[in-house]
Every structure is written in structure tokens, then in C-alpha cells.
Amino acid sequence: METSCPRLLVISLMVVLSNGVLVVMALAPSPSPSPLPSPSSSTPQFTAMFAFGDSLTDNGNNNYLSSIAKANYVPYGVDFYEGPSGRFSNGRTIIDYLAYFLEKYYFITTIQLHCQNFVFVGDLLQIPSYLPAYANPLATGRNILNGVNYASAAAGILEETGRNLGERFSLSQQVQNFENTLNQLKNQMSEQELREYLKKALVVMILGSNDYLNNYLVPYTYPTSFIYNATAYADLLIQRYARQILALNSLGLRKFLLGGIGPLGCIPNQLATGLAPTGKCVAYVNNIVGMFNTRLRSLVDQLNSKHYPDAIFAFGNTFGAFGDILNNPTAYGKTSKIHILWYVAFGFELNRIYNHFQQNQYVFWDAFHPTQAANEILARKAYSGPPSDCYPINVQQMALM
């Protein structure tokens, strides 16, 4: 699939390292929120949210690891109420927005756990907008009842992915971390309550980007591109991914949103390689990522067809949703352009001209990660979008099951 890239508008500064130039693509902020249904006391809801992923959804786990993949310094978090928190954005992540939508519009009604951690509204319980990071020492006891975020920057589906950046929680380790959480939950509710709680919890998994950016596409560090062709590599990733998804299902989780990989050939890091004509994305990168996404969507069909008890799996079409933002920026309120905002290299801020621009007009915050404006658009598409955005059902529909 060919995704066009907005034409470059070059500003005076351009800094280059081995991994490219850090730029921020200017596009539209999310459109005004459309009305969503009011909560109903008779509607089945999610009890919690458990997030697994990489730097796209890390909310501070890597702060506690020996890693150069961290975002606990400015300019990250300049629009977040806590400031730099470990989120690789100027503000909220997709997980934050999904939790916000669930908090605002959907409430738990089926599990009556008498814990102060829940916010009671009559007989309804709210999911808080910000899940605790697993590695945070405060992520224990009642603080984990509404869910936990296990995402770790540089993590991938494969165990070795991201090792060049230091410590990270790989997907398999994140699943093990969930088991640790599960052991804590067993001490806070009965076996029957726990079973119902897990059955109605939402699992969000957004992984795979690093298996390309910090593995397959860096042959001088990883041998995978010499061992596997692109098709075989996508098959390998899906095989390993499915194993961990089913492991979580075997532990009692039933409702899964599996986010696909976005158009990596269009991110600033890849544009800086010079492998694509001006105004175009790197087609080869988008093509191999597309192989993974096609297989992940097929995996969702396979999992749903196997009729795992009470289970539902959905595919979030990140590639298509992000591609729509890039190809149709006027639909989101602005014309497209690219500016260089600042350059950040592994914790060292070399240049900052943030105050010259309105960050919510941009899609990319750095060479790899979206702004919170883009994250809101993507989260809303997953939450209430059509099957082309979230297949076969969206998160809002999943909440009713």
C-alpha cells in the first residue's frame, strides 16, 4: 500500500545523526468530539484496562529501567498535567484517551467490589483516565484494581528486539508482569469475583513497530533480515504474538484490542534516510509492515472463529487510520505541512523552538511518536470508528458485550 507523505516545508535547522533528522509533521488536531451515548446502569461495562505495548503507550515503566529509551525530561510532557512522565509525547497517549473515553461514557456495573480505589457515582464505578505504570512502586494494592499499563519503550514481540537501547520489558516479560499483578488481585477478591472481573476487563496490545525499527530494519545490529525474508519475518512475529495473546486469554482475559503497526515508512525517522522521493513515504518499509498488519487482521478472524469462551478480539487499523490523516489532512481541519520543532537525541535536547508553533497542529512529536492531537484521533477511531478503523467491532461496541 502506498501512502503519500505531505510535502516538506524546511525550516533553517536540520540536524542529522545516524538515525536521522527529528522533525514534526504538521497536520490537523482532532476534530471536535462527536457526542457519545450517556452511561446506562443496565449496560455491561469494562471492569479494568490492561495495556501492553512499546513507547507508543509507555507511561513511565522505562523510568525505572536502565535504558536510553526514556522520555522523563522536557520537552516531553509539556502539555501533560504532570509534566514529563515517561510518555513519548507532548501529552496523552492512545491508552490515556481510551481510558478517558471509558471513564466519561462507560461505567462498571457488574462487579461490586467494596474498594475505595473505585470512584462511586451512585451504584456506578468509573475507570480512571490514567492507569499506573507497572514498574511504579505505587502500582500495588488498591491502585491496580482499575488496571495497569505494562508498556515499555523499545519493547517488541521478539525477545531480542530493542536490546540496543538497554533494558525493556519485552512482550513475554509484560505477560509475566501481568501474572504478578494477577497474584495481587487474588488477594483482593474472591475467585468468582476475579473470574468475572477478568472476563469484563479490556486488554489493549499495541506492539510490532520496534520489531522493524529496532530489529529487522537495522541489519548492522540484528541479523533477522539476513535470516528471514519479509514474508517469513511477518509470519514469525504473528506466531510469537499469538502465543502471548493466548497466554493472556488462558489467564482469564477475554476482551482484546490488537492495534496494528502504523505506516512506519512515513515517520520522520524513515523520511530522513533519503530512501524515498521528496513528498513520498518509504514504500518498502510500508509494504513489509503491511504484511504484518494483514496477518494480524487474519489472526483476529481466526481467534474469533475458534469461539474461545466469552472472548472477542478486535483489530485496530492503525495503518489505515494514520494513513487517512496523512492523505486527507483537510478532513481534520488543516492543510498538511512539515516543520522541524526540535531535535532530541537520547535524552539530550539539542534544539528547542517549541514556542514558535502550536503543537496540537502537528502529527509527530519526535522522529517516531505522535503528538497527543494525533493520539486522540487514533484513540477515537478505535473507540467508536467503523469496521475500516476497528474490525470487526470497535471498543464502544465491545463494552456492550
Secondary structure in CASP SS format (residue, H / E / C, confidence):
PFRMAT SS
TARGET T0000
AUTHOR 0000-0000-0000
METHOD secondary structure of the structure
MODEL  1
M C 1.00
E C 1.00
T C 1.00
S E 1.00
C C 1.00
P C 1.00
R C 1.00
L C 1.00
L C 1.00
V C 1.00
I C 1.00
S C 1.00
L C 1.00
M C 1.00
V C 1.00
V C 1.00
L E 1.00
S C 1.00
N C 1.00
G E 1.00
V C 1.00
L C 1.00
V C 1.00
V E 1.00
M E 1.00
A E 1.00
L C 1.00
A C 1.00
P C 1.00
S C 1.00
P C 1.00
S C 1.00
P C 1.00
S C 1.00
P C 1.00
L C 1.00
P C 1.00
S C 1.00
P C 1.00
S C 1.00
S C 1.00
S C 1.00
T C 1.00
P C 1.00
Q C 1.00
F C 1.00
T C 1.00
A C 1.00
M E 1.00
F E 1.00
A E 1.00
F E 1.00
G E 1.00
D C 1.00
S C 1.00
L C 1.00
T C 1.00
D C 1.00
N C 1.00
G C 1.00
N H 1.00
N H 1.00
N H 1.00
Y H 1.00
L C 1.00
S C 1.00
S E 1.00
I C 1.00
A C 1.00
K C 1.00
A C 1.00
N C 1.00
Y C 1.00
V C 1.00
P C 1.00
Y C 1.00
G C 1.00
V C 1.00
D C 1.00
F C 1.00
Y C 1.00
E C 1.00
G C 1.00
P C 1.00
S C 1.00
G C 1.00
R C 1.00
F C 1.00
S C 1.00
N C 1.00
G C 1.00
R C 1.00
T C 1.00
I H 1.00
I H 1.00
D H 1.00
Y H 1.00
L H 1.00
A H 1.00
Y H 1.00
F H 1.00
L H 1.00
E H 1.00
K H 1.00
Y H 1.00
Y C 1.00
F C 1.00
I E 1.00
T C 1.00
T C 1.00
I C 1.00
Q C 1.00
L C 1.00
H C 1.00
C C 1.00
Q C 1.00
N C 1.00
F C 1.00
V E 1.00
F E 1.00
V E 1.00
G C 1.00
D C 1.00
L E 1.00
L E 1.00
Q E 1.00
I C 1.00
P C 1.00
S C 1.00
Y C 1.00
L C 1.00
P C 1.00
A E 1.00
Y C 1.00
A C 1.00
N C 1.00
P C 1.00
L C 1.00
A C 1.00
T C 1.00
G H 1.00
R H 1.00
N H 1.00
I H 1.00
L C 1.00
N C 1.00
G E 1.00
V E 1.00
N E 1.00
Y C 1.00
A C 1.00
S C 1.00
A C 1.00
A C 1.00
A C 1.00
G C 1.00
I C 1.00
L C 1.00
E C 1.00
E C 1.00
T C 1.00
G C 1.00
R H 1.00
N H 1.00
L H 1.00
G E 1.00
E C 1.00
R C 1.00
F C 1.00
S C 1.00
L H 1.00
S H 1.00
Q H 1.00
Q H 1.00
V H 1.00
Q H 1.00
N H 1.00
F H 1.00
E H 1.00
N H 1.00
T H 1.00
L H 1.00
N H 1.00
Q H 1.00
L H 1.00
K H 1.00
N C 1.00
Q C 1.00
M C 1.00
S C 1.00
E H 1.00
Q H 1.00
E H 1.00
L H 1.00
R H 1.00
E H 1.00
Y H 1.00
L H 1.00
K H 1.00
K C 1.00
A C 1.00
L E 1.00
V E 1.00
V E 1.00
M E 1.00
I E 1.00
L C 1.00
G C 1.00
S H 1.00
N H 1.00
D H 1.00
Y H 1.00
L H 1.00
N H 1.00
N H 1.00
Y H 1.00
L C 1.00
V C 1.00
P C 1.00
Y C 1.00
T C 1.00
Y C 1.00
P C 1.00
T H 1.00
S H 1.00
F H 1.00
I H 1.00
Y C 1.00
N C 1.00
A H 1.00
T H 1.00
A H 1.00
Y H 1.00
A H 1.00
D H 1.00
L H 1.00
L H 1.00
I H 1.00
Q H 1.00
R H 1.00
Y H 1.00
A H 1.00
R H 1.00
Q H 1.00
I H 1.00
L H 1.00
A H 1.00
L H 1.00
N H 1.00
S H 1.00
L C 1.00
G C 1.00
L C 1.00
R C 1.00
K E 1.00
F E 1.00
L E 1.00
L E 1.00
G E 1.00
G C 1.00
I C 1.00
G C 1.00
P C 1.00
L H 1.00
G H 1.00
C H 1.00
I C 1.00
P H 1.00
N H 1.00
Q H 1.00
L H 1.00
A C 1.00
T C 1.00
G C 1.00
L C 1.00
A C 1.00
P C 1.00
T C 1.00
G C 1.00
K E 1.00
C C 1.00
V C 1.00
A H 1.00
Y H 1.00
V H 1.00
N H 1.00
N H 1.00
I H 1.00
V H 1.00
G H 1.00
M H 1.00
F H 1.00
N H 1.00
T H 1.00
R H 1.00
L H 1.00
R H 1.00
S H 1.00
L H 1.00
V H 1.00
D H 1.00
Q H 1.00
L H 1.00
N H 1.00
S H 1.00
K C 1.00
H C 1.00
Y C 1.00
P C 1.00
D C 1.00
A C 1.00
I E 1.00
F E 1.00
A E 1.00
F E 1.00
G E 1.00
N C 1.00
T H 1.00
F H 1.00
G H 1.00
A H 1.00
F H 1.00
G H 1.00
D H 1.00
I H 1.00
L H 1.00
N H 1.00
N C 1.00
P H 1.00
T H 1.00
A H 1.00
Y H 1.00
G C 1.00
K C 1.00
T C 1.00
S C 1.00
K E 1.00
I E 1.00
H E 1.00
I C 1.00
L C 1.00
W E 1.00
Y E 1.00
V E 1.00
A E 1.00
F C 1.00
G C 1.00
F E 1.00
E E 1.00
L E 1.00
N E 1.00
R E 1.00
I C 1.00
Y H 1.00
N H 1.00
H H 1.00
F C 1.00
Q C 1.00
Q H 1.00
N H 1.00
Q H 1.00
Y E 1.00
V C 1.00
F E 1.00
W C 1.00
D C 1.00
A C 1.00
F C 1.00
H C 1.00
P E 1.00
T C 1.00
Q H 1.00
A H 1.00
A H 1.00
N H 1.00
E H 1.00
I H 1.00
L H 1.00
A H 1.00
R H 1.00
K H 1.00
A H 1.00
Y H 1.00
S H 1.00
G C 1.00
P C 1.00
P C 1.00
S C 1.00
D C 1.00
C E 1.00
Y E 1.00
P C 1.00
I C 1.00
N C 1.00
V H 1.00
Q H 1.00
Q H 1.00
M H 1.00
A C 1.00
L C 1.00
M C 1.00
END
